[in-house]
Structures are given as C-alpha cells and as structure tokens.
Amino acid sequence: MNGRGRGPGGLGPLMMDLAGTGLDGEDREIASHPAIGGVVLFDRNFEDLGQLADLTSALHRLRSPPLLIAVDHEGGRVQRFRNGFTRLPAARRIGARFARDPEIARSLARAAGLVAAAELRRAGIDLAFAPVVDLSRGNEETIGERAFHADPAPVIDLAGGWLEGAGRAGFSGVGKHFPGHGTARGDTHLVEVVDERPLARMRESDLAPFAALAGSLGGVMTSHVRFPAVDAQAAVTFSETWIRGVLRRDLGFAGIVFSDDLSMEAARGERGAEEARVAAALAAGCDAALVMNDRAALVRVLDGWRPDEVPATRDLGVLRPDGRASVPAHRYHEAAELLRRHLGPEPEPAPPPHRGG
C-alpha cells in the first residue's frame, strides 16, 4: 500500500472495519494509511466495556489527529454493543407512544439519545450512525422497527428529540438513509432497489425529515436506492443530483455525507470494482466512503490510491464529541430509568438480516 495523500485535517475520506477485538499488524498498517479517516466497529469487535475501551484507546493513539470511531447504535436489533450497555428500544416502540402521549414519546426519544451518547463516549466511541429518519412505510426487510413512524411529522419530532438528548452528551447525529429507504421495498445489502416516485412526491414524504433536520444533523448517510425519475444514471450514493443538488443546494445541508457500505450488493451492481465505487461516491459529493466486510477490496483501493485525483472533502474530525459537554450522573440515570419505566426491558432482538447500516 502506498502512503501518499492526506485528507483535510489529517484524516482521509475512507472508513475501514476490523476483524476482531484487538488490532493486529495489518490493522495498524491500514489504519495508518493517510487515505483512512475512521473506523466502524461491529458486534464482532466487542466483548465487554473494558476490552472496547482498550480498543478505542489503541485506535485513537495510532494517528494525530485521531481516527474517528463510529458504530451503528440505534437500539432494537441494530445495537452492536450490549453487555454493559443499556438495551435501547427500537425506534418503532417510541413512535408507538406518540399518538396517545406525544410528550412522553419526545421524552423517551431524548432519553434514548442521551443514554446512547453517554455510554458510547464512556467507551471511547466518537459517533453513532443514528438516528434513522426513514419513514416506516412497508420496507420491513431493511427498515421496519428501526423507523419511528410512518408519517413525517412524528419522525421529525422524535428524531429531533433523539438529537437533542445526544447533543447534551456532546454527540452529533447522522440521519439515515438519505433520501429515505422506508418506502422502497428490498434490501440494498442483497439486491438493487428501485423507487419510481418523482421528486415532488419524495418532498412530501420521505425527504421531509431530512429537510426539517438538515440544520441539526452533523452527518447524513446515503442509501444505495435508485430513483430513476430523479437521476436515471445513478443510485443516490453515486448521484451528484441527489447529493450536491437536493441535499446540499436544496436542503442546505452543510455537514458530513457518509456513503452506506460500498461492499453492499446494490453498490457492487451499480459501479462494479471497489476502486470505481469509491471514486464515484467521492466524486458525487460523499465526504466519507465506507468499505466494510471486505478487507481485500479495501487493500486494493489503498494500493491504487491517488490523492491528486480525489476531490476535496469535509473534515471528518468536526464530528468528534464536544469535550465541553458532560452529562451529570443523575441525568443519565434519570434517562435510563425513564426508558425502563415506560418501555420495560427491550426484548432480545432477532439477529440483524444484514451486516451494515
């Protein structure tokens, strides 16, 4: 792997994963490559809180500025860390309270965000890929219980509450999966997914939460869904029309844009070789390209890395937790107790049907 090139702020635009619960020599070499800007952790990287804290500390010591460490930590079936962490409710369970008691639902969303952020910070995690702001409109394969509600207004309200709670612990939020994956049927981890709706209909529904929360989200994660009525040439992750046009220009979003995992089948089918996938995502306007669960593919991308050919991206380091924010112990315990009192223990979830976000 050649070591040329460095992203803004010293961090590159690629995010990697790890195979195990510690760092081996190859992990260290890859993480030290200037094209790498962050690491995404999964349940396979977790044994207990002590081990996780040791791993995040080792990762942070590898580079200056430190790599950004992220995880999918929504609650329900998508919560990578469990032993020693509060079992967070699936978003749908919070949304179900909205019709009969909106204020309690908002309080529960704020509590979930605060507890998630406080516990992740304790373990040395910098960022959660949450909240999901998709609408729950039929895509049970991929979204299902991960969405707060079928209607935009409750999603905006409850996702905003989650962001408020997480913000009290110094965390930014990453809304996913732009511009909405809760209606389009199919799982982009496994197949190409196509949604024929025009942009005008999207604005009235799935896009509405992204529009309302654009100023509150630190990041947005793109979907690999194809919307031919909006861009006949590319799925969202690879579409300048969607990222630079709709998200940046129309919605005014100024934060970090993450691709969903570029090893997913919909991305492979869209752009073929991993080098082409990464190049197309960055050219379309993504600031961070995730290459997960395929170490050989990541190594090939790094071996062919040409920093002079990479478009300028935003500094991932802006999403580090606010070091000035601190959650008093009693506030954390109150939030955890609120979740327990109103929702009870979260049921043991079925295994996720996929590996990524």
Secondary structure, 3 states (H helix, E strand, C coil): CCCCCCCHHHCCCEEECCCCCCCCHHHHHHHCCCCEEEEEECHHHCCCHHHHHHHHHHHHHHCCCCCEEEECEEECCEECCCCCCCCCCCHHHHHCCCCCCHHHHHHHHHHHHHHHHHHHHHCCCCEECCCECCCCCCCCCCCHHHCCCCCHHHHHHHHHHHHHHHHHCCCCCEEEEECCCCCCCCCCCCCCCECCCCHHHHHHCCHHHHHHHCCCCCEEEECCCECCCCCCCCCHHHCHHHHHHHHHHHCCCCCEEECCCCCCHHHHHHHCCHHHHHHHHHHHCCCEEECCCCHHHHHHHHHCCCHHHCCCCCCHHHHCCCCCCCCCHHHHHHHHHHHHHHHCCCCCCCCCCCCCC
